[in-house]
Amino acid sequence: MESKKIQTSLAKITLAQFEKIKHKDAPFAEYYNFETIDISYAACVVKLPYDVKHTRPGGTICGPAMFALADYSMWLAVMAAIGPIPLAVTTSMNINFLRKPANSHIICKSRLIKIGKTLCVGDCFLYCEGDMDNCEGDADNCEGYVEPCAHVSGTYSIPPEKYIKQYMEQNQ
């Protein structure tokens, strides 16, 4: 049986297209001040800049801020695979907090592992930015092991074609 490979072409959304969508359709992102670091096909890297408003007692970044980062990042990864269609919505998401993150920027690396007609499944790893100092910011290409502070898995629903066409007509 031949296995299906995920396409390894360019992202189907540009940073400029995503920024436009973010400002129009995702006003919550302004609260978190997310920064898009990289977009590739079905994957992205997004930063949650450190801000005291994202902390909790005990000197750590709060879980809801890390969850929001993962959800936002996965939304971008979906659009990187299907195009600039912000109507994709989260259908399920699970987060495992693996260790206490430092009070630092949090980096989220998201990727899709299944892209279907109606659903996309993916996962994210969240890292403290300082933990990757010896990796030049890239945990995948680091010589040493970089322990993530959280792992997230999620599923997104891709809207039916008629809604995509409707959205595109209204937003040209």
Kinemage of the C-alpha trace (Angstrom):
@kinemage 1
@onewidth
@group {chain A} dominant
@subgroup {mainchain}
@vectorlist {calphas} color= white
{ca met a 1} P 0.000 0.000 0.000
{ca glu a 2} L 1.410 3.372 -1.013
{ca ser a 3} L 1.455 6.000 1.733
{ca lys a 4} L 0.185 9.494 1.060
{ca lys a 5} L 2.807 12.202 1.483
{ca ile a 6} L 2.032 15.697 2.654
{ca gln a 7} L 2.907 18.233 -0.017
{ca thr a 8} L 6.188 20.039 0.554
{ca ser a 9} L 5.565 23.075 -1.633
{ca leu a 10} L 5.347 26.706 -0.660
{ca ala a 11} L 2.793 27.980 1.812
{ca lys a 12} L -0.582 28.823 0.299
{ca ile a 13} L -0.719 32.102 2.212
{ca thr a 14} L 1.779 34.938 2.412
{ca leu a 15} L 2.661 36.873 5.529
{ca ala a 16} L 0.984 39.966 4.028
{ca gln a 17} L -2.246 38.033 3.350
{ca phe a 18} L -2.203 36.585 6.849
{ca glu a 19} L -1.565 39.974 8.479
{ca lys a 20} L -4.584 41.398 6.614
{ca ile a 21} L -6.781 38.511 7.797
{ca lys a 22} L -5.422 38.808 11.332
{ca his a 23} L -6.316 42.500 11.574
{ca lys a 24} L -9.762 42.004 10.040
{ca asp a 25} L -10.913 38.669 11.463
{ca ala a 26} L -8.847 38.017 14.600
{ca pro a 27} L -8.936 41.099 16.843
{ca phe a 28} L -8.068 38.933 19.863
{ca ala a 29} L -4.546 38.514 18.452
{ca glu a 30} L -3.797 42.135 19.339
{ca tyr a 31} L -4.177 41.291 23.052
{ca tyr a 32} L -1.460 38.643 22.802
{ca asn a 33} L 0.715 40.541 20.315
{ca phe a 34} L 1.598 37.309 18.470
{ca glu a 35} L 4.532 37.536 16.062
{ca thr a 36} L 4.713 35.307 12.995
{ca ile a 37} L 8.293 34.106 12.582
{ca asp a 38} L 7.931 31.636 9.706
{ca ile a 39} L 5.258 30.225 7.384
{ca ser a 40} L 5.766 27.170 5.188
{ca tyr a 41} L 3.364 24.673 3.666
{ca ala a 42} L 1.159 23.276 6.487
{ca ala a 43} L 3.488 24.625 9.167
{ca cys a 44} L 4.495 27.804 10.950
{ca val a 45} L 6.416 29.271 13.856
{ca val a 46} L 4.766 31.931 16.025
{ca lys a 47} L 6.046 33.803 19.076
{ca leu a 48} L 4.120 34.921 22.155
{ca pro a 49} L 6.217 37.872 23.377
{ca tyr a 50} L 6.737 37.928 27.124
{ca asp a 51} L 4.333 40.277 28.891
{ca val a 52} L 3.492 40.345 32.583
{ca lys a 53} L -0.215 40.145 31.631
{ca his a 54} L 0.451 36.547 30.483
{ca thr a 55} L 1.866 35.403 33.826
{ca arg a 56} L 0.306 33.690 36.795
{ca pro a 57} L 1.253 33.196 40.431
{ca gly a 58} L 4.353 31.069 40.744
{ca gly a 59} L 6.342 33.018 38.181
{ca thr a 60} L 5.267 31.310 34.980
{ca ile a 61} L 3.376 31.932 31.756
{ca cys a 62} L -0.300 31.080 32.227
{ca gly a 63} L -1.867 28.099 30.501
{ca pro a 64} L -4.594 30.079 28.701
{ca ala a 65} L -1.959 32.253 26.960
{ca met a 66} L -0.045 29.158 25.810
{ca phe a 67} L -3.294 27.538 24.634
{ca ala a 68} L -4.224 30.693 22.688
{ca leu a 69} L -0.761 30.686 21.068
{ca ala a 70} L -1.151 27.051 19.972
{ca asp a 71} L -4.690 27.564 18.640
{ca tyr a 72} L -3.677 30.690 16.720
{ca ser a 73} L -0.565 28.995 15.341
{ca met a 74} L -2.520 25.929 14.222
{ca trp a 75} L -5.062 28.227 12.508
{ca leu a 76} L -2.184 29.764 10.541
{ca ala a 77} L -0.771 26.314 9.675
{ca val a 78} L -4.193 25.339 8.289
{ca met a 79} L -4.298 28.462 6.098
{ca ala a 80} L -0.721 27.737 5.014
{ca ala a 81} L -2.089 24.446 3.636
{ca ile a 82} L -5.491 25.472 2.224
{ca gly a 83} L -5.010 29.163 1.419
{ca pro a 84} L -6.195 32.471 2.912
{ca ile a 85} L -9.505 31.139 4.213
{ca pro a 86} L -9.994 32.246 7.827
{ca leu a 87} L -13.270 30.335 8.210
{ca ala a 88} L -11.461 27.176 9.361
{ca val a 89} L -12.383 26.553 13.004
{ca thr a 90} L -11.049 24.486 15.877
{ca thr a 91} L -13.081 21.320 16.464
{ca ser a 92} L -10.874 19.860 19.189
{ca met a 93} L -7.651 20.699 20.949
{ca asn a 94} L -5.681 19.050 23.741
{ca ile a 95} L -2.724 20.511 25.599
{ca asn a 96} L -0.187 18.717 27.754
{ca phe a 97} L 1.862 20.979 29.997
{ca leu a 98} L 5.239 19.261 30.231
{ca arg a 99} L 7.180 21.633 32.452
{ca lys a 100} L 6.987 25.088 33.979
{ca pro a 101} L 7.951 27.653 31.341
{ca ala a 102} L 10.271 30.479 32.275
{ca asn a 103} L 9.087 34.061 32.165
{ca ser a 104} L 10.270 34.486 28.585
{ca his a 105} L 8.948 34.610 25.052
{ca ile a 106} L 7.211 31.374 24.089
{ca ile a 107} L 7.866 29.920 20.628
{ca cys a 108} L 5.238 27.660 19.051
{ca lys a 109} L 6.138 25.340 16.178
{ca ser a 110} L 3.001 23.999 14.482
{ca arg a 111} L 2.615 21.436 11.727
{ca leu a 112} L -0.249 19.581 10.133
{ca ile a 113} L 0.041 15.816 10.034
{ca lys a 114} L -3.188 15.100 8.118
{ca ile a 115} L -4.891 17.342 5.589
{ca gly a 116} L -8.259 16.025 4.505
{ca lys a 117} L -11.189 17.499 2.608
{ca thr a 118} L -13.070 18.520 5.745
{ca leu a 119} L -10.576 18.195 8.609
{ca cys a 120} L -6.935 19.008 9.306
{ca val a 121} L -5.080 17.381 12.196
{ca gly a 122} L -1.919 18.841 13.603
{ca asp a 123} L 0.308 19.324 16.575
{ca cys a 124} L 2.417 22.029 18.162
{ca phe a 125} L 5.417 22.148 20.437
{ca leu a 126} L 5.894 25.170 22.671
{ca tyr a 127} L 9.376 26.175 23.824
{ca cys a 128} L 10.806 28.916 26.015
{ca glu a 129} L 12.840 31.128 23.723
{ca gly a 130} L 15.924 31.108 25.954
{ca asp a 131} L 16.045 27.305 25.860
{ca met a 132} L 16.909 27.459 22.172
{ca asp a 133} L 19.858 29.877 22.477
{ca asn a 134} L 22.302 27.131 21.472
{ca cys a 135} L 20.082 26.110 18.552
{ca glu a 136} L 19.927 29.441 16.751
{ca gly a 137} L 16.160 29.405 17.369
{ca asp a 138} L 15.514 26.070 15.666
{ca ala a 139} L 14.802 23.184 18.037
{ca asp a 140} L 14.565 20.672 15.159
{ca asn a 141} L 18.138 21.344 14.057
{ca cys a 142} L 19.664 21.629 17.513
{ca glu a 143} L 22.552 19.360 18.398
{ca gly a 144} L 21.305 19.001 21.955
{ca tyr a 145} L 17.834 18.074 23.146
{ca val a 146} L 15.478 20.974 23.812
{ca glu a 147} L 12.636 20.048 26.129
{ca pro a 148} L 9.327 21.634 25.171
{ca cys a 149} L 7.169 23.205 27.866
{ca ala a 150} L 3.943 22.004 26.204
{ca his a 151} L 2.642 19.735 23.458
{ca val a 152} L -0.678 20.397 21.755
{ca ser a 153} L -2.706 18.314 19.332
{ca gly a 154} L -5.715 19.640 17.510
{ca thr a 155} L -8.226 19.252 14.730
{ca tyr a 156} L -9.579 22.017 12.529
{ca ser a 157} L -12.693 21.917 10.378
{ca ile a 158} L -12.288 23.171 6.817
{ca pro a 159} L -15.392 25.036 5.658
{ca pro a 160} L -17.453 23.680 2.753
{ca glu a 161} L -16.584 25.099 -0.668
{ca lys a 162} L -19.803 27.172 -0.886
{ca tyr a 163} L -18.831 29.107 2.268
{ca ile a 164} L -15.299 29.612 0.994
{ca lys a 165} L -16.640 31.064 -2.275
{ca gln a 166} L -19.045 33.292 -0.334
{ca tyr a 167} L -16.251 34.579 1.874
{ca met a 168} L -13.941 35.205 -1.083
{ca glu a 169} L -16.642 37.161 -2.952
{ca gln a 170} L -17.364 39.322 0.094
{ca asn a 171} L -13.693 40.022 0.818
{ca gln a 172} L -12.194 40.905 -2.549
